[in-house]
Protein backbone atom coordinates (compact mmCIF):
# COMPACT_ATOMS: atom_id res chain seq x y z
CA UNK A 1 0.00 0.00 0.00
CA UNK A 2 1.54 3.28 -1.13
CA UNK A 3 0.88 6.30 1.03
CA UNK A 4 1.30 9.78 -0.45
CA UNK A 5 2.05 12.72 1.79
CA UNK A 6 0.43 16.11 1.53
CA UNK A 7 2.73 19.02 0.70
CA UNK A 8 2.73 20.17 4.32
CA UNK A 9 3.61 16.70 5.63
CA UNK A 10 6.31 16.22 3.00
CA UNK A 11 7.86 19.62 3.75
CA UNK A 12 8.19 18.75 7.43
CA UNK A 13 9.21 15.12 6.98
CA UNK A 14 11.68 15.54 4.12
CA UNK A 15 12.91 18.93 5.33
CA UNK A 16 13.64 17.79 8.88
CA UNK A 17 15.37 14.66 7.61
CA UNK A 18 17.31 16.74 5.02
CA UNK A 19 16.18 14.50 2.17
CA UNK A 20 15.15 15.17 -1.42
CA UNK A 21 11.76 16.92 -1.51
CA UNK A 22 10.58 14.83 -4.49
CA UNK A 23 11.54 11.26 -3.54
CA UNK A 24 12.52 11.56 0.13
CA UNK A 25 15.50 9.23 -0.37
CA UNK A 26 18.46 11.22 -1.67
CA UNK A 27 20.55 13.48 0.54
CA UNK A 28 19.90 17.19 0.27
CA UNK A 29 23.31 18.37 1.48
CA UNK A 30 26.98 17.75 0.60
CA UNK A 31 28.26 18.85 3.99
CA UNK A 32 26.74 20.80 6.81
CA UNK A 33 24.93 23.48 4.77
CA UNK A 34 26.12 23.06 1.17
CA UNK A 35 23.31 21.91 -1.12
CA UNK A 36 24.10 18.93 -3.32
CA UNK A 37 23.85 19.65 -7.06
CA UNK A 38 21.12 17.00 -7.53
CA UNK A 39 19.41 14.11 -5.80
CA UNK A 40 21.44 10.92 -5.89
CA UNK A 41 18.28 8.79 -5.97
CA UNK A 42 15.86 10.47 -8.40
CA UNK A 43 18.12 13.02 -10.10
CA UNK A 44 16.13 16.15 -9.12
CA UNK A 45 18.26 19.20 -9.91
CA UNK A 46 18.48 21.42 -6.83
CA UNK A 47 19.24 24.51 -8.91
CA UNK A 48 15.70 25.78 -8.20
CA UNK A 49 16.51 26.10 -4.49
CA UNK A 50 17.92 29.36 -3.19
CA UNK A 51 17.25 29.59 0.54
CA UNK A 52 20.05 32.20 0.94
CA UNK A 53 20.18 33.49 4.54
CA UNK A 54 16.52 32.77 5.35
CA UNK A 55 17.12 29.75 7.61
CA UNK A 56 19.93 31.46 9.54
CA UNK A 57 17.81 34.57 10.03
CA UNK A 58 14.79 32.67 11.34
CA UNK A 59 16.87 30.47 13.64
CA UNK A 60 18.76 33.45 15.05
CA UNK A 61 15.58 35.41 15.65
CA UNK A 62 13.67 32.51 17.22
CA UNK A 63 16.47 30.77 19.15
CA UNK A 64 18.36 33.95 20.01
CA UNK A 65 15.67 34.93 22.50
CA UNK A 66 16.09 31.91 24.82
CA UNK A 67 19.88 32.05 24.39
CA UNK A 68 19.99 35.70 25.42
CA UNK A 69 17.48 35.06 28.22
CA UNK A 70 19.74 32.31 29.58
CA UNK A 71 22.74 34.65 29.63
CA UNK A 72 20.74 37.38 31.34
CA UNK A 73 19.37 34.87 33.87
CA UNK A 74 22.88 33.63 34.74
CA UNK A 75 24.07 37.23 35.12
CA UNK A 76 21.15 38.38 37.27
CA UNK A 77 21.07 35.27 39.46
CA UNK A 78 24.77 34.78 40.24
CA UNK A 79 26.59 37.86 38.87
CA UNK A 80 29.49 35.66 37.73
CA UNK A 81 32.72 36.77 36.16
CA UNK A 82 33.15 36.86 32.40
CA UNK A 83 34.73 33.40 32.09
CA UNK A 84 31.59 31.76 33.54
CA UNK A 85 29.58 33.27 30.68
CA UNK A 86 32.16 31.97 28.22
CA UNK A 87 31.75 28.47 29.69
CA UNK A 88 27.95 28.52 30.02
CA UNK A 89 26.19 31.16 27.90
CA UNK A 90 28.36 30.84 24.80
CA UNK A 91 27.94 27.03 24.45
CA UNK A 92 24.21 27.37 25.17
CA UNK A 93 23.91 29.99 22.44
CA UNK A 94 25.86 27.87 19.97
CA UNK A 95 23.84 24.72 20.77
CA UNK A 96 20.52 26.51 20.35
CA UNK A 97 21.43 28.39 17.17
CA UNK A 98 23.71 26.17 15.05
CA UNK A 99 22.02 22.70 14.94
CA UNK A 100 18.56 23.94 13.85
CA UNK A 101 19.94 25.73 10.77
CA UNK A 102 20.29 22.52 8.70
CA UNK A 103 16.70 21.23 9.17
CA UNK A 104 15.38 24.78 8.71
CA UNK A 105 17.24 25.03 5.40
CA UNK A 106 15.93 21.58 4.42
CA UNK A 107 12.35 22.64 5.13
CA UNK A 108 12.82 25.87 3.19
CA UNK A 109 14.18 23.99 0.15
CA UNK A 110 11.30 21.49 0.36
CA UNK A 111 8.85 24.38 0.63
CA UNK A 112 10.36 26.01 -2.45
CA UNK A 113 9.98 22.73 -4.34
CA UNK A 114 6.35 22.07 -3.37
CA UNK A 115 5.22 25.65 -3.89
CA UNK A 116 7.20 26.02 -7.13
CA UNK A 117 8.94 29.15 -5.84
CA UNK A 118 11.27 30.90 -8.22
CA UNK A 119 13.06 34.18 -8.60
CA UNK A 120 10.81 37.20 -9.08
CA UNK A 121 10.64 38.71 -12.55
CA UNK A 122 9.28 41.95 -13.87
CA UNK A 123 6.73 41.50 -16.64
CA UNK A 124 6.64 44.26 -19.19
CA UNK A 125 3.22 44.56 -20.86
CA UNK A 126 3.24 44.45 -24.66
CA UNK A 127 1.65 47.90 -24.97
CA UNK A 128 4.23 49.56 -22.70
CA UNK A 129 7.09 48.00 -24.65
CA UNK A 130 5.92 49.51 -27.96
CA UNK A 131 6.30 53.14 -28.86
CA UNK A 132 3.27 55.00 -30.05
CA UNK A 133 -0.48 54.46 -29.91
CA UNK A 134 -2.02 51.00 -30.27
CA UNK A 135 -2.77 49.73 -33.76
CA UNK A 136 -6.46 49.92 -34.72
CA UNK A 137 -8.38 46.80 -33.75
CA UNK A 138 -6.27 46.22 -30.62
CA UNK A 139 -7.66 46.94 -27.23
CA UNK A 140 -5.67 49.20 -24.96
CA UNK A 141 -5.80 47.88 -21.39
CA UNK A 142 -4.83 51.30 -20.03
CA UNK A 143 -1.78 49.74 -18.28
C-alpha positions as a Markdown table, in Angstrom:
| # | Residue | x | y | z |
|---|---|---|---|---|
| 1 | Unk | 0.0 | 0.0 | 0.0 |
| 2 | Unk | 1.5 | 3.3 | -1.1 |
| 3 | Unk | 0.9 | 6.3 | 1.0 |
| 4 | Unk | 1.3 | 9.8 | -0.4 |
| 5 | Unk | 2.1 | 12.7 | 1.8 |
| 6 | Unk | 0.4 | 16.1 | 1.5 |
| 7 | Unk | 2.7 | 19.0 | 0.7 |
| 8 | Unk | 2.7 | 20.2 | 4.3 |
| 9 | Unk | 3.6 | 16.7 | 5.6 |
| 10 | Unk | 6.3 | 16.2 | 3.0 |
| 11 | Unk | 7.9 | 19.6 | 3.7 |
| 12 | Unk | 8.2 | 18.8 | 7.4 |
| 13 | Unk | 9.2 | 15.1 | 7.0 |
| 14 | Unk | 11.7 | 15.5 | 4.1 |
| 15 | Unk | 12.9 | 18.9 | 5.3 |
| 16 | Unk | 13.6 | 17.8 | 8.9 |
| 17 | Unk | 15.4 | 14.7 | 7.6 |
| 18 | Unk | 17.3 | 16.7 | 5.0 |
| 19 | Unk | 16.2 | 14.5 | 2.2 |
| 20 | Unk | 15.2 | 15.2 | -1.4 |
| 21 | Unk | 11.8 | 16.9 | -1.5 |
| 22 | Unk | 10.6 | 14.8 | -4.5 |
| 23 | Unk | 11.5 | 11.3 | -3.5 |
| 24 | Unk | 12.5 | 11.6 | 0.1 |
| 25 | Unk | 15.5 | 9.2 | -0.4 |
| 26 | Unk | 18.5 | 11.2 | -1.7 |
| 27 | Unk | 20.5 | 13.5 | 0.5 |
| 28 | Unk | 19.9 | 17.2 | 0.3 |
| 29 | Unk | 23.3 | 18.4 | 1.5 |
| 30 | Unk | 27.0 | 17.7 | 0.6 |
| 31 | Unk | 28.3 | 18.8 | 4.0 |
| 32 | Unk | 26.7 | 20.8 | 6.8 |
| 33 | Unk | 24.9 | 23.5 | 4.8 |
| 34 | Unk | 26.1 | 23.1 | 1.2 |
| 35 | Unk | 23.3 | 21.9 | -1.1 |
| 36 | Unk | 24.1 | 18.9 | -3.3 |
| 37 | Unk | 23.8 | 19.6 | -7.1 |
| 38 | Unk | 21.1 | 17.0 | -7.5 |
| 39 | Unk | 19.4 | 14.1 | -5.8 |
| 40 | Unk | 21.4 | 10.9 | -5.9 |
| 41 | Unk | 18.3 | 8.8 | -6.0 |
| 42 | Unk | 15.9 | 10.5 | -8.4 |
| 43 | Unk | 18.1 | 13.0 | -10.1 |
| 44 | Unk | 16.1 | 16.1 | -9.1 |
| 45 | Unk | 18.3 | 19.2 | -9.9 |
| 46 | Unk | 18.5 | 21.4 | -6.8 |
| 47 | Unk | 19.2 | 24.5 | -8.9 |
| 48 | Unk | 15.7 | 25.8 | -8.2 |
| 49 | Unk | 16.5 | 26.1 | -4.5 |
| 50 | Unk | 17.9 | 29.4 | -3.2 |
| 51 | Unk | 17.3 | 29.6 | 0.5 |
| 52 | Unk | 20.0 | 32.2 | 0.9 |
| 53 | Unk | 20.2 | 33.5 | 4.5 |
| 54 | Unk | 16.5 | 32.8 | 5.4 |
| 55 | Unk | 17.1 | 29.7 | 7.6 |
| 56 | Unk | 19.9 | 31.5 | 9.5 |
| 57 | Unk | 17.8 | 34.6 | 10.0 |
| 58 | Unk | 14.8 | 32.7 | 11.3 |
| 59 | Unk | 16.9 | 30.5 | 13.6 |
| 60 | Unk | 18.8 | 33.5 | 15.1 |
| 61 | Unk | 15.6 | 35.4 | 15.6 |
| 62 | Unk | 13.7 | 32.5 | 17.2 |
| 63 | Unk | 16.5 | 30.8 | 19.1 |
| 64 | Unk | 18.4 | 34.0 | 20.0 |
| 65 | Unk | 15.7 | 34.9 | 22.5 |
| 66 | Unk | 16.1 | 31.9 | 24.8 |
| 67 | Unk | 19.9 | 32.0 | 24.4 |
| 68 | Unk | 20.0 | 35.7 | 25.4 |
| 69 | Unk | 17.5 | 35.1 | 28.2 |
| 70 | Unk | 19.7 | 32.3 | 29.6 |
| 71 | Unk | 22.7 | 34.6 | 29.6 |
| 72 | Unk | 20.7 | 37.4 | 31.3 |
| 73 | Unk | 19.4 | 34.9 | 33.9 |
| 74 | Unk | 22.9 | 33.6 | 34.7 |
| 75 | Unk | 24.1 | 37.2 | 35.1 |
| 76 | Unk | 21.2 | 38.4 | 37.3 |
| 77 | Unk | 21.1 | 35.3 | 39.5 |
| 78 | Unk | 24.8 | 34.8 | 40.2 |
| 79 | Unk | 26.6 | 37.9 | 38.9 |
| 80 | Unk | 29.5 | 35.7 | 37.7 |
| 81 | Unk | 32.7 | 36.8 | 36.2 |
| 82 | Unk | 33.1 | 36.9 | 32.4 |
| 83 | Unk | 34.7 | 33.4 | 32.1 |
| 84 | Unk | 31.6 | 31.8 | 33.5 |
| 85 | Unk | 29.6 | 33.3 | 30.7 |
| 86 | Unk | 32.2 | 32.0 | 28.2 |
| 87 | Unk | 31.8 | 28.5 | 29.7 |
| 88 | Unk | 27.9 | 28.5 | 30.0 |
| 89 | Unk | 26.2 | 31.2 | 27.9 |
| 90 | Unk | 28.4 | 30.8 | 24.8 |
| 91 | Unk | 27.9 | 27.0 | 24.5 |
| 92 | Unk | 24.2 | 27.4 | 25.2 |
| 93 | Unk | 23.9 | 30.0 | 22.4 |
| 94 | Unk | 25.9 | 27.9 | 20.0 |
| 95 | Unk | 23.8 | 24.7 | 20.8 |
| 96 | Unk | 20.5 | 26.5 | 20.4 |
| 97 | Unk | 21.4 | 28.4 | 17.2 |
| 98 | Unk | 23.7 | 26.2 | 15.1 |
| 99 | Unk | 22.0 | 22.7 | 14.9 |
| 100 | Unk | 18.6 | 23.9 | 13.9 |
| 101 | Unk | 19.9 | 25.7 | 10.8 |
| 102 | Unk | 20.3 | 22.5 | 8.7 |
| 103 | Unk | 16.7 | 21.2 | 9.2 |
| 104 | Unk | 15.4 | 24.8 | 8.7 |
| 105 | Unk | 17.2 | 25.0 | 5.4 |
| 106 | Unk | 15.9 | 21.6 | 4.4 |
| 107 | Unk | 12.4 | 22.6 | 5.1 |
| 108 | Unk | 12.8 | 25.9 | 3.2 |
| 109 | Unk | 14.2 | 24.0 | 0.1 |
| 110 | Unk | 11.3 | 21.5 | 0.4 |
| 111 | Unk | 8.8 | 24.4 | 0.6 |
| 112 | Unk | 10.4 | 26.0 | -2.5 |
| 113 | Unk | 10.0 | 22.7 | -4.3 |
| 114 | Unk | 6.4 | 22.1 | -3.4 |
| 115 | Unk | 5.2 | 25.7 | -3.9 |
| 116 | Unk | 7.2 | 26.0 | -7.1 |
| 117 | Unk | 8.9 | 29.1 | -5.8 |
| 118 | Unk | 11.3 | 30.9 | -8.2 |
| 119 | Unk | 13.1 | 34.2 | -8.6 |
| 120 | Unk | 10.8 | 37.2 | -9.1 |
| 121 | Unk | 10.6 | 38.7 | -12.6 |
| 122 | Unk | 9.3 | 41.9 | -13.9 |
| 123 | Unk | 6.7 | 41.5 | -16.6 |
| 124 | Unk | 6.6 | 44.3 | -19.2 |
| 125 | Unk | 3.2 | 44.6 | -20.9 |
| 126 | Unk | 3.2 | 44.4 | -24.7 |
| 127 | Unk | 1.6 | 47.9 | -25.0 |
| 128 | Unk | 4.2 | 49.6 | -22.7 |
| 129 | Unk | 7.1 | 48.0 | -24.7 |
| 130 | Unk | 5.9 | 49.5 | -28.0 |
| 131 | Unk | 6.3 | 53.1 | -28.9 |
| 132 | Unk | 3.3 | 55.0 | -30.0 |
| 133 | Unk | -0.5 | 54.5 | -29.9 |
| 134 | Unk | -2.0 | 51.0 | -30.3 |
| 135 | Unk | -2.8 | 49.7 | -33.8 |
| 136 | Unk | -6.5 | 49.9 | -34.7 |
| 137 | Unk | -8.4 | 46.8 | -33.7 |
| 138 | Unk | -6.3 | 46.2 | -30.6 |
| 139 | Unk | -7.7 | 46.9 | -27.2 |
| 140 | Unk | -5.7 | 49.2 | -25.0 |
| 141 | Unk | -5.8 | 47.9 | -21.4 |
| 142 | Unk | -4.8 | 51.3 | -20.0 |
| 143 | Unk | -1.8 | 49.7 | -18.3 |
